[in-house]
Amino acid sequence: MKLQDALEIVAQTDSGMVRAHNEDSVAVDAACGLVVLADGMGGYNAGEVASAIAVKVVLDEVGQPLKTGRPALNAAGDEPGVDLMRLSLHHANSAIYQAAQQETQYAGMGTTIVSALFYDNRVVVAHVGDSRLYRLRGEVLEAITRDHSLLQEQIDSGMISVENARHSRNKNLVTRAVGIDAEVIPEVRHYEVEVGDIYLLCSDGLNDMVEDEDIQSVLYAMQGNLPLAATQLIQTANDNGGRDNISVILVKVKHEFAQSSGWLSRLLDLFKK
């Protein structure tokens, strides 16, 4: 079965109620089972430049090899999808960092990013920063990614409780971002998927404004209508203040898709040579 038939994908983005322009970027390549969301940061317009570069690089670095079956990779011991996603974020980091070095108006720009690649009844998730991926399985909503942020480090060390963290002023202090330094360490993991799963990729403009319990309620109640669910999530964030740009990508697993596009076999063959 083709991925386009096995997965339902919806992407929406909104500038919010406060920001003058939108520095988030989202992209979908349904034929490859690839979704990407980036939340830019920097001076005037630089954030949206960084997020746009990151999304384009990931689409090119992952999407094109999958379509041709000839990825330019050196195996690092992981399965091909993991290597492919990790390398794409390294290349995105280099592209943004070099652009910032060459253009003074882009100095210091960067972006968070979360991307997901669906294949062979699994999903590879790659992220840097505090853009998140959640999974709704049945009635349970779970955050699959952990923020690369000062606040998350404080939670992990026991300095602050999860409840108090909701009201912290340190929410937006990320400890990793794409393009800020010459090198970056992406976090890349893979998970088995189940039919009926719904995956939510979002910028912090959503989860800073909407509690996880409310996100779960919207997704569970509207799982039969993903466009409406995406619209409702953004509207709820705006109703709660909309202090940042808000972006969401929803992916629903409708059917199994074991090696659905054939590219995994080609990748494995190439890695064995």
C-alpha positions in Angstrom: 0.0 0.0 0.0 1.2 3.5 -0.9 2.1 5.8 2.0 -0.4 8.4 0.7 -3.1 5.8 1.3 -1.8 4.5 4.6 -1.3 7.9 6.2 -3.5 11.0 6.5 -1.5 14.2 7.0 -2.6 17.7 7.8 -0.4 20.7 8.3 -1.4 24.2 9.5 0.5 27.3 10.7 -0.6 30.6 12.1 1.2 33.8 13.2 -0.7 33.9 16.5 -2.2 37.0 18.2 0.9 38.9 19.0 3.7 38.3 16.5 3.8 40.5 13.3 5.0 37.7 11.1 5.4 33.9 11.2 8.9 32.5 11.7 7.6 28.9 11.7 8.0 26.6 8.6 6.2 23.4 7.9 6.4 20.9 5.0 5.0 17.6 4.0 6.2 15.0 1.4 3.4 12.5 1.6 4.9 10.2 -1.0 7.9 9.7 1.2 6.1 9.7 4.5 8.1 12.8 5.6 6.9 15.7 7.7 9.0 18.6 9.0 8.3 21.5 11.3 10.8 24.3 12.3 10.4 27.3 14.7 12.9 30.0 13.8 14.7 32.4 16.0 16.8 35.5 15.4 16.6 39.2 14.4 14.3 40.8 11.9 13.2 38.1 9.4 16.2 35.9 10.3 14.1 33.4 12.2 11.9 32.7 9.2 15.0 32.4 7.0 16.5 29.8 9.3 13.4 27.7 9.6 12.8 27.8 5.8 16.4 26.7 5.2 16.1 23.9 7.7 12.9 22.6 6.2 14.2 22.7 2.6 17.4 20.9 3.5 15.6 18.1 5.2 13.1 17.7 2.3 16.0 17.6 -0.1 18.3 15.4 1.9 15.7 12.9 2.9 13.0 13.1 0.2 15.2 13.1 -2.9 17.3 10.0 -1.9 14.1 8.1 -1.1 12.7 8.9 -4.5 15.8 7.9 -6.4 16.9 5.1 -4.2 20.5 6.4 -4.2 21.2 8.2 -0.9 24.6 9.7 -0.5 25.3 8.2 3.0 28.0 6.5 5.0 26.5 3.9 7.3 27.0 4.8 11.0 25.7 1.5 12.3 22.1 2.5 12.6 19.3 1.5 10.4 19.1 3.6 7.2 16.2 5.8 8.2 18.0 6.9 11.4 21.2 7.7 9.5 19.3 9.6 6.8 17.4 11.7 9.3 20.4 12.4 11.5 22.5 13.5 8.5 19.8 15.8 7.2 19.9 17.8 10.4 23.7 18.1 10.3 23.4 19.4 6.8 20.6 21.8 7.8 22.8 23.1 10.6 25.7 23.7 8.3 23.6 25.5 5.8 22.1 27.9 8.3 25.4 28.5 10.1 27.2 29.3 6.9 24.4 31.7 5.8 24.6 33.5 9.1 28.4 33.9 8.7 28.1 35.3 5.2 25.2 37.7 5.8 25.4 40.2 8.7 21.6 40.6 8.9 21.3 36.8 9.6 24.0 36.7 12.4 22.9 34.5 15.2 19.9 33.1 13.5 18.8 29.5 14.3 15.8 27.3 14.5 14.4 24.4 16.5 13.2 21.5 14.4 11.2 18.3 14.7 10.8 15.9 11.8 9.4 12.4 11.3 9.8 9.8 8.6 7.3 7.0 8.4 8.2 3.7 6.8 8.0 -0.1 7.3 5.3 0.3 10.1 7.6 2.5 12.1 8.5 6.2 12.5 11.9 7.8 12.9 11.8 11.0 14.9 14.6 13.6 14.7 14.6 16.8 16.7 16.7 19.7 18.1 15.3 22.2 20.5 11.8 22.4 22.0 9.5 21.8 19.1 7.7 18.6 20.0 6.2 15.3 18.8 3.3 13.8 20.6 1.6 10.4 20.0 -2.1 9.7 20.7 -2.6 6.0 21.0 -6.1 5.1 22.1 -6.9 7.6 24.8 -3.3 8.2 25.9 -1.3 11.2 24.7 2.4 10.9 25.2 5.2 13.3 24.4 7.7 11.3 22.4 10.4 14.0 22.3 12.0 15.7 25.3 12.7 19.4 25.0 16.3 20.5 24.7 15.8 23.4 27.1 16.9 24.8 30.4 13.5 24.2 31.9 13.6 20.5 31.0 17.1 20.2 32.5 15.7 21.8 35.7 12.8 19.3 35.7 15.1 16.3 35.1 17.4 17.4 38.0 14.5 17.9 40.4 15.1 21.7 40.7 11.5 22.3 39.7 8.3 20.3 39.5 6.4 19.7 36.3 3.5 21.6 37.8 5.6 24.7 38.6 7.3 24.4 35.3 4.0 25.3 33.6 4.3 28.8 35.1 8.1 29.2 34.6 9.5 32.2 32.8 12.3 30.0 31.4 10.1 28.1 28.9 11.8 29.4 25.8 15.4 29.1 26.8 16.6 26.2 24.5 19.9 24.5 25.1 20.2 23.2 21.5 19.2 24.8 18.2 20.0 24.3 14.5 22.4 26.8 13.0 23.7 28.5 16.1 27.0 26.7 16.3 29.1 25.0 13.7 28.1 21.5 15.0 24.8 20.3 16.4 23.8 17.0 18.2 20.4 15.9 16.9 18.3 13.4 18.9 17.1 10.6 16.6 14.9 7.7 17.7 12.6 5.2 16.0 9.3 3.7 17.2 6.9 1.1 16.0 3.5 2.5 14.9 0.1 1.1 15.3 -3.0 1.6 13.1 -5.1 4.4 14.7 -2.1 6.3 16.1 -2.1 10.0 15.7 1.2 11.9 15.7 1.3 15.6 16.5 4.3 17.7 15.6 4.1 21.3 17.0 6.0 24.4 17.7 6.1 25.7 21.3 3.4 28.2 20.4 0.9 25.4 20.8 2.1 23.6 23.9 3.0 26.8 25.8 -0.6 28.0 25.3 -2.5 24.7 25.6 -2.1 22.1 28.3 -1.4 18.6 27.3 -4.8 17.5 28.7 -6.6 19.9 26.4 -4.5 18.8 23.4 -5.5 15.2 24.2 -9.1 16.1 24.4 -9.1 17.8 21.0 -7.2 15.0 19.3 -9.4 12.3 20.8 -12.6 14.0 20.1 -11.7 15.0 16.5 -9.6 12.1 15.4 -12.1 11.4 12.6 -11.5 15.0 11.2 -7.8 15.9 11.3 -8.2 19.3 9.5 -10.8 20.3 12.1 -8.5 19.1 14.9 -5.6 21.1 13.6 -7.8 24.2 13.3 -9.2 23.7 16.8 -5.7 23.3 18.4 -4.5 26.6 16.8 -7.7 28.4 17.7 -7.4 27.2 21.3 -3.8 28.5 21.5 -5.0 31.9 20.1 -7.9 32.0 22.5 -5.4 31.5 25.4 -3.3 34.4 24.2 -1.5 33.3 21.1 1.7 34.9 22.2 3.8 33.0 19.6 3.5 31.5 16.1 1.6 28.3 16.2 2.2 25.3 13.9 0.9 21.8 13.9 1.3 18.8 11.7 -1.0 15.8 12.3 -0.3 12.3 10.9 -2.9 9.5 11.4 -1.9 5.9 10.7 -4.9 4.5 8.7 -3.4 1.2 7.5 -0.2 -0.8 7.8 2.6 0.2 5.4 5.3 -2.4 5.6 8.0 -1.4 3.1 5.2 0.2 1.2 7.3 2.3 -1.2 10.1 -0.2 -1.7 12.8 2.3 -0.9 13.8 0.6 2.4 15.0 -2.5 0.5 17.0 -0.3 -1.9 18.6 1.5 1.0 19.5 -1.7 2.8 21.0 -3.0 -0.4 23.1 0.1 -0.8 24.3 0.1 2.8 25.5 -3.5 2.4 27.7 -2.7 -0.6 
